């Protein structure tokens, strides 16, 4: 029991840190979008933000525990969650044991690329790290219908990043750190694409071989699995907003 409590608190602190960092990097959207993390145990319980709080207000203790049916473990005003968030996150947590953390954003760059027919282009080495590894899910309206979960899962497959057409971005990870770094890289890739295409100049694409080689290099070196960027980011939070871990 003590080990489980300790492990849960660590997950809470990491997820709260991710919420603060999403806000810090300008990837939040008022009280919309959501990040979730699976809790230890056989039950498919996960942490989600209470609906109505800004991302820069989230703390480890304010996160809500949700079961696979969408019921919050603690009753009360703070336990209200975004139903669309439950639909998306429960779908992935239920189907992917390796998806310990799921992140979903509505950024300007992410939504712009989600509206482009060609999807994510390998314009830079950041975007090349996802070459051949981006899933796409067609827009079906606000994600309130539980039967959409099957199609979300089917479109995601075994990939760790997905562009929700006409909607936004989604990433998963075996840890909060991995899901966050996937989201950071995906967001930067979308910002690069938006900047490169809005000037009206002809863009240059690398060969498929070079793009595939770059993706293999990223995968081999495991940049998104390295603890160093996450540890550095949490040191920043400890300096500028240490209350995330309360």
N, C-alpha and C positions, 0 to 999 in steps of 0.2 A: 504493500500500500504506500509506504513512504517513497519507494522508488517511483511508483506511478505518479504520485503527487509532484515529486521533484521533476520528473520528465514532462508532465503537463505544464508546469510553470515555465520551464525552459521553452516549450513550444509557444506558450502564450507570449512570452517576452520577445521571441523572434518574430512572431506574427505582428505584434504591436509595433515592433521596429520597422517591419516592412510597410505597414500603413503610414507611419511617419515619413519614411523614405520616399514612398510614392508621392506624397504631398510635397516633400522637399524638392523633388525633381519635376514638379509640375505635371504629374500624371494622374491627379485626382479629378473628380468631376462633382463638385459640391458634395451632396450626401449619397450620390449614386456610385455604382460599381462596388466591387467586393473582392476580398481576399479570404481564403479559408485554409485551414490546416487540420488534418486528421489527428484525432487523439489516440493514445495507446489503448489497446484492448480489442476484443473480438467484435464489439459493436461498431457500426459505421457512424460514429459520432464525430462531429467536426466543429471547429470554432469559426464564427462568422461575426462581422461587425453588427452592433445594434443599429437598426435603421433610424436615421435622424442625426447621427453624429458625423462631424467632419473628420477626415482622415487624420488631421493633425491634433485631434482630441482623443484619439484611441489610446487606451492603456491596456496593459496585460490583463488587468482585472475587469475591464469593461467588456471584453469579448464574450459572446454568447455561445453556449454549447447547444448544438442542434442535432437531433437524431435523424435517421434516414427517412422518417415520415414527415419531417419538417416541424416537429414539435420542439420548442425550446425547453431546456431542462429546468430553468428558473422562471416562474411567472412574474409578471410585472411590466411596467412601461419600458424599462430598459431592455426587455427580452424581445421586443418586436424586431423582426427581420424583414429584409426585402424579399418578397416572394420570387421575383425573377432570379435573384441571387441564389435562392435555394434550388430552383430548377436546374440552373447551370452547374452549380458546384456539386450538388448531390449526384448528378448524372456521372460526373467524372470520378468522384470518390467511390461510387458504387462499382464502377467497372474497371478501374485501374488501381491495383494494389500499390503500384510504384508512385502513384500520384498522391503523395502525402500533403502536398500544398498545391492549390489552384488559385491563379490570379486572373482577374478580368478588369480591363480598363476601357475608358472612352476618351482617348486623347485626340487632339486635333489631327495629329499626323497619322495615328492609327486608324481613325475613322475615315480620313481622306484616302489612305491606301485601300481600306476596305471597300471604298466606292469605285476603285479603279479596276477595270476589267482584267488587266494583266496580272494583278496580285503583286506580291513582293518581288522586286527585281534584284539581281545580284550586282548592285551598283558599287558596292564597297566591301572591304573584307569583313566588316561587321555583318552585313546582310548575306555575304557568301557563307558565313558559318551556318546558315539555315538552308543552304542550297539543297533542294530535294527533300527537305524536312518540314515543310509548312503545310498544315492541313487547312481546309476551307469548309465553312458551314454556311449554307444559304440562309438568307433572312426569312423568318416566318412570322415576324411581328414581335411584340414584347414577349419575352420568354416566361410566360405564365402557364402555358399548357404542359403538363407533365409528360404527355406523350412525345414531346419534342426531345426528351432526354435520350431516347433510343437513337435518334438521328444525330444528335450532338456526339454521342459516344461513337457511333459508326463512322462519322466523318473524321473525328480525331484519331481513331485507330491507335497506333502505338507511338504517334508523334508527340512531341512536348510543346509545340507552339501551334496555335490556330488563329486564323483571321476569320472573324465572324462578319460575313459580308453585310455592308450597310449598317454596321453595328460597332465593332471594336476589336480588341485583341484579347487573347487568352493564352496563358502559359501554365505548365505544370512542372513539378519537380519532386525529387525524392526528399528534399528538405525545403524549408522556407527560403534558405539562401539560394538554392539552385533555381527555384521558380522565380525569385526576384531577379537574379542575373539574366535568366532567359528573357524576362520582361524588359529589363533595361536594354539589352542588346536588340530585342525586337523593336522597341520604341525608337531607339537611335537609328535603326535601319529604316524605319518609316519616315523619320525626320529627314534623313539623308535623301530618300526618294522624293519627298515633297519638295525639298530645296532644289534638287537637281532637275526636276521636271517642270517647275513653275517658271523658269526663265525663258522657256521657248526654244532653247538650244537643243541640238541633236545630242542624245546621250550615247555613251559608249559602253558596251557590255563586254565583259571578259568571255573567253571561250568556255564552253561547257566543261572542258577538261580542267581548266584552271579553277573554275568555281567549285567543281567536285573535289579537287585536290585541297583547296582551302578549307572546305567543310570537313574533310577527313583530318586535316591538321588540327582544327579546333576540337574535333571529337577525340582525337588521340591525346592531346594535351589536357583535355577536360577543363577548359577555362571556367565554365559555369559550375564546375564541381570543386574548384579550388576554394579553400576556406579564407584565403587572404583578402579578396575584395570585401567579403561579408564582414570579416573582423574589422577591417578598416572603416567600413560604413557604420558599424555599431560604435566604434570609438568616436566617430563624428557625432552621432546621436548622444552619446554620453556627455559630450561637451555642450551641445546646443539645446537638447530637450531630454534630459535624463529621466523625466517623469514617465516616459513611455513604459518603463519597467516597473510601474507601480500598480 
